[in-house]
Amino acid sequence: MTDQTQWMLNGGKCGVCGDPWNAPAPRDHELGGRFTPAHAIIARRYRRGGVVPVVVELTASHAGHFEFRVCPVLHDPVSDSSRDPDPDCLDRNVLPLVAGEGTRPFSRRYVVGPRATRMHAVEVQLPPELDCKHCLFQWKYHTGKHSHDQ
């Protein structure tokens, strides 16, 4: 997605899986979209309150910080269909950092340092009350490139 599309057209918003906000639903990377079947494969299983190792490869540095979020995928038993969680749920579930280079334990932001174009390894902790058979794990990169970012 280009800066012009994200900021000029969509007011800085993205879909929950990084697709352009103005793309028709389901967006390409969301459940039922072009790249994700409606019954996606569960890639990994974790326990409530567990620690999740995360590695992000950053190929271009724009400063800023990373956040990691998680929410249950919503399932409708009547139609036997699933849909991705809404952005508000993900915003309420920003995960605390446990360990990683340059992290402060229990901070919720991984600050991208001066040597940013590389692999970034960090650990995040899942909420102790989170219980879902299928969750959406989101990596969000707030770049320092724009004054629009927080």
C-alpha beads as a LAMMPS data file, in Angstrom:
LAMMPS data file: protein, C-alpha beads

150 atoms
149 bonds

1 atom types
1 bond types

-500.0 500.0 xlo xhi
-500.0 500.0 ylo yhi
-500.0 500.0 zlo zhi

Masses

1 110.0

Atoms # bond

1 1 1 0.000 0.000 0.000
2 1 1 1.411 3.405 -0.898
3 1 1 1.621 6.348 1.505
4 1 1 -0.766 8.247 -0.741
5 1 1 -3.389 5.482 -0.495
6 1 1 -2.921 4.976 3.255
7 1 1 -2.860 8.641 4.290
8 1 1 -4.556 10.675 1.557
9 1 1 -7.351 8.229 0.714
10 1 1 -7.792 6.164 3.916
11 1 1 -6.873 8.638 6.664
12 1 1 -4.019 6.380 7.879
13 1 1 -6.180 3.263 8.263
14 1 1 -5.288 -0.264 7.156
15 1 1 -7.285 -3.482 7.259
16 1 1 -6.542 -5.791 10.234
17 1 1 -4.191 -7.855 8.041
18 1 1 -2.441 -4.857 6.414
19 1 1 -4.567 -4.533 3.291
20 1 1 -5.785 -1.124 2.042
21 1 1 -8.748 0.042 4.160
22 1 1 -10.773 0.944 1.054
23 1 1 -10.461 -2.556 -0.509
24 1 1 -13.736 -4.507 -0.695
25 1 1 -14.406 -7.090 2.031
26 1 1 -13.068 -9.616 2.448
27 1 1 -9.708 -7.955 1.783
28 1 1 -6.970 -10.100 0.174
29 1 1 -5.279 -11.270 3.425
30 1 1 -8.403 -11.519 5.610
31 1 1 -10.445 -14.686 6.164
32 1 1 -12.177 -15.598 2.908
33 1 1 -9.909 -13.237 0.954
34 1 1 -7.704 -14.026 -2.025
35 1 1 -4.799 -15.427 0.060
36 1 1 -6.597 -16.860 3.120
37 1 1 -9.326 -19.494 2.904
38 1 1 -12.331 -19.077 5.222
39 1 1 -11.097 -21.996 7.359
40 1 1 -7.432 -21.036 7.683
41 1 1 -4.851 -23.495 8.952
42 1 1 -3.913 -22.987 12.602
43 1 1 -0.150 -22.428 12.425
44 1 1 0.773 -22.759 16.109
45 1 1 -0.823 -23.349 19.521
46 1 1 -0.042 -21.445 22.742
47 1 1 -1.285 -21.563 26.322
48 1 1 -3.096 -18.699 28.048
49 1 1 -0.529 -16.245 29.411
50 1 1 2.203 -17.957 27.379
51 1 1 5.223 -16.297 25.843
52 1 1 5.371 -16.033 22.043
53 1 1 8.735 -15.583 20.280
54 1 1 8.475 -13.167 17.358
55 1 1 11.025 -12.348 14.660
56 1 1 10.450 -9.427 12.295
57 1 1 12.685 -8.901 9.275
58 1 1 12.838 -5.212 8.525
59 1 1 14.259 -4.553 5.056
60 1 1 13.863 -0.764 5.130
61 1 1 14.147 1.464 8.174
62 1 1 11.555 4.143 8.843
63 1 1 12.280 4.500 12.617
64 1 1 9.167 4.358 14.845
65 1 1 8.005 1.305 16.804
66 1 1 6.334 -2.120 16.563
67 1 1 3.295 -3.341 18.492
68 1 1 1.882 -6.866 18.611
69 1 1 -1.827 -7.572 19.134
70 1 1 -4.104 -10.596 19.385
71 1 1 -7.863 -11.253 19.321
72 1 1 -10.130 -14.252 18.798
73 1 1 -11.440 -14.885 15.307
74 1 1 -15.230 -14.573 15.434
75 1 1 -17.238 -17.675 14.556
76 1 1 -20.945 -17.725 13.713
77 1 1 -22.282 -21.239 14.458
78 1 1 -25.507 -20.613 12.504
79 1 1 -23.757 -19.919 9.202
80 1 1 -20.643 -21.927 10.204
81 1 1 -18.478 -19.035 9.032
82 1 1 -15.637 -17.103 10.610
83 1 1 -14.508 -13.512 10.318
84 1 1 -11.517 -11.543 11.497
85 1 1 -11.821 -9.500 14.703
86 1 1 -12.508 -5.795 14.418
87 1 1 -9.726 -3.210 14.878
88 1 1 -11.163 -2.106 18.258
89 1 1 -10.589 -5.586 19.713
90 1 1 -6.995 -5.580 18.484
91 1 1 -6.437 -2.076 19.919
92 1 1 -7.613 -3.338 23.340
93 1 1 -5.179 -6.268 23.229
94 1 1 -1.703 -4.821 22.640
95 1 1 0.712 -7.402 24.053
96 1 1 3.453 -6.574 26.561
97 1 1 7.055 -7.273 25.586
98 1 1 8.884 -9.804 27.740
99 1 1 12.384 -9.806 26.242
100 1 1 14.399 -8.749 23.229
101 1 1 17.213 -6.406 22.295
102 1 1 16.381 -2.863 23.352
103 1 1 13.072 -3.771 25.010
104 1 1 11.870 -2.714 28.413
105 1 1 9.946 -5.602 30.005
106 1 1 6.179 -5.064 29.972
107 1 1 6.421 -2.095 27.661
108 1 1 3.997 -2.484 24.762
109 1 1 6.243 -0.847 22.151
110 1 1 9.390 -2.175 20.549
111 1 1 11.329 0.926 19.481
112 1 1 13.110 0.574 16.158
113 1 1 16.726 1.658 16.694
114 1 1 19.384 3.097 14.396
115 1 1 20.440 -0.347 13.047
116 1 1 16.874 -1.159 12.061
117 1 1 17.394 -2.924 8.715
118 1 1 17.843 -6.449 10.097
119 1 1 16.082 -9.235 11.996
120 1 1 14.374 -8.093 15.210
121 1 1 13.762 -10.833 17.808
122 1 1 11.372 -10.144 20.678
123 1 1 9.087 -12.094 23.000
124 1 1 5.531 -11.041 23.855
125 1 1 3.176 -12.365 26.505
126 1 1 -0.377 -13.497 25.777
127 1 1 -3.168 -12.322 28.108
128 1 1 -3.863 -14.859 30.897
129 1 1 -7.607 -14.687 30.198
130 1 1 -7.350 -15.172 26.422
131 1 1 -9.052 -18.397 25.359
132 1 1 -9.675 -18.983 21.683
133 1 1 -9.374 -21.858 19.272
134 1 1 -8.435 -19.481 16.460
135 1 1 -6.789 -16.109 17.093
136 1 1 -5.521 -13.383 14.816
137 1 1 -1.987 -12.239 15.743
138 1 1 -1.174 -8.798 14.346
139 1 1 2.174 -7.016 13.945
140 1 1 1.704 -3.263 13.626
141 1 1 4.548 -0.962 12.555
142 1 1 4.090 2.718 13.420
143 1 1 6.775 4.382 11.325
144 1 1 8.543 7.567 12.372
145 1 1 8.400 8.673 8.747
146 1 1 5.111 10.604 9.041
147 1 1 3.859 13.137 11.530
148 1 1 0.513 11.258 11.317
149 1 1 1.882 8.409 13.450
150 1 1 1.602 8.245 17.212

Bonds

1 1 1 2
2 1 2 3
3 1 3 4
4 1 4 5
5 1 5 6
6 1 6 7
7 1 7 8
8 1 8 9
9 1 9 10
10 1 10 11
11 1 11 12
12 1 12 13
13 1 13 14
14 1 14 15
15 1 15 16
16 1 16 17
17 1 17 18
18 1 18 19
19 1 19 20
20 1 20 21
21 1 21 22
22 1 22 23
23 1 23 24
24 1 24 25
25 1 25 26
26 1 26 27
27 1 27 28
28 1 28 29
29 1 29 30
30 1 30 31
31 1 31 32
32 1 32 33
33 1 33 34
34 1 34 35
35 1 35 36
36 1 36 37
37 1 37 38
38 1 38 39
39 1 39 40
40 1 40 41
41 1 41 42
42 1 42 43
43 1 43 44
44 1 44 45
45 1 45 46
46 1 46 47
47 1 47 48
48 1 48 49
49 1 49 50
50 1 50 51
51 1 51 52
52 1 52 53
53 1 53 54
54 1 54 55
55 1 55 56
56 1 56 57
57 1 57 58
58 1 58 59
59 1 59 60
60 1 60 61
61 1 61 62
62 1 62 63
63 1 63 64
64 1 64 65
65 1 65 66
66 1 66 67
67 1 67 68
68 1 68 69
69 1 69 70
70 1 70 71
71 1 71 72
72 1 72 73
73 1 73 74
74 1 74 75
75 1 75 76
76 1 76 77
77 1 77 78
78 1 78 79
79 1 79 80
80 1 80 81
81 1 81 82
82 1 82 83
83 1 83 84
84 1 84 85
85 1 85 86
86 1 86 87
87 1 87 88
88 1 88 89
89 1 89 90
90 1 90 91
91 1 91 92
92 1 92 93
93 1 93 94
94 1 94 95
95 1 95 96
96 1 96 97
97 1 97 98
98 1 98 99
99 1 99 100
100 1 100 101
101 1 101 102
102 1 102 103
103 1 103 104
104 1 104 105
105 1 105 106
106 1 106 107
107 1 107 108
108 1 108 109
109 1 109 110
110 1 110 111
111 1 111 112
112 1 112 113
113 1 113 114
114 1 114 115
115 1 115 116
116 1 116 117
117 1 117 118
118 1 118 119
119 1 119 120
120 1 120 121
121 1 121 122
122 1 122 123
123 1 123 124
124 1 124 125
125 1 125 126
126 1 126 127
127 1 127 128
128 1 128 129
129 1 129 130
130 1 130 131
131 1 131 132
132 1 132 133
133 1 133 134
134 1 134 135
135 1 135 136
136 1 136 137
137 1 137 138
138 1 138 139
139 1 139 140
140 1 140 141
141 1 141 142
142 1 142 143
143 1 143 144
144 1 144 145
145 1 145 146
146 1 146 147
147 1 147 148
148 1 148 149
149 1 149 150
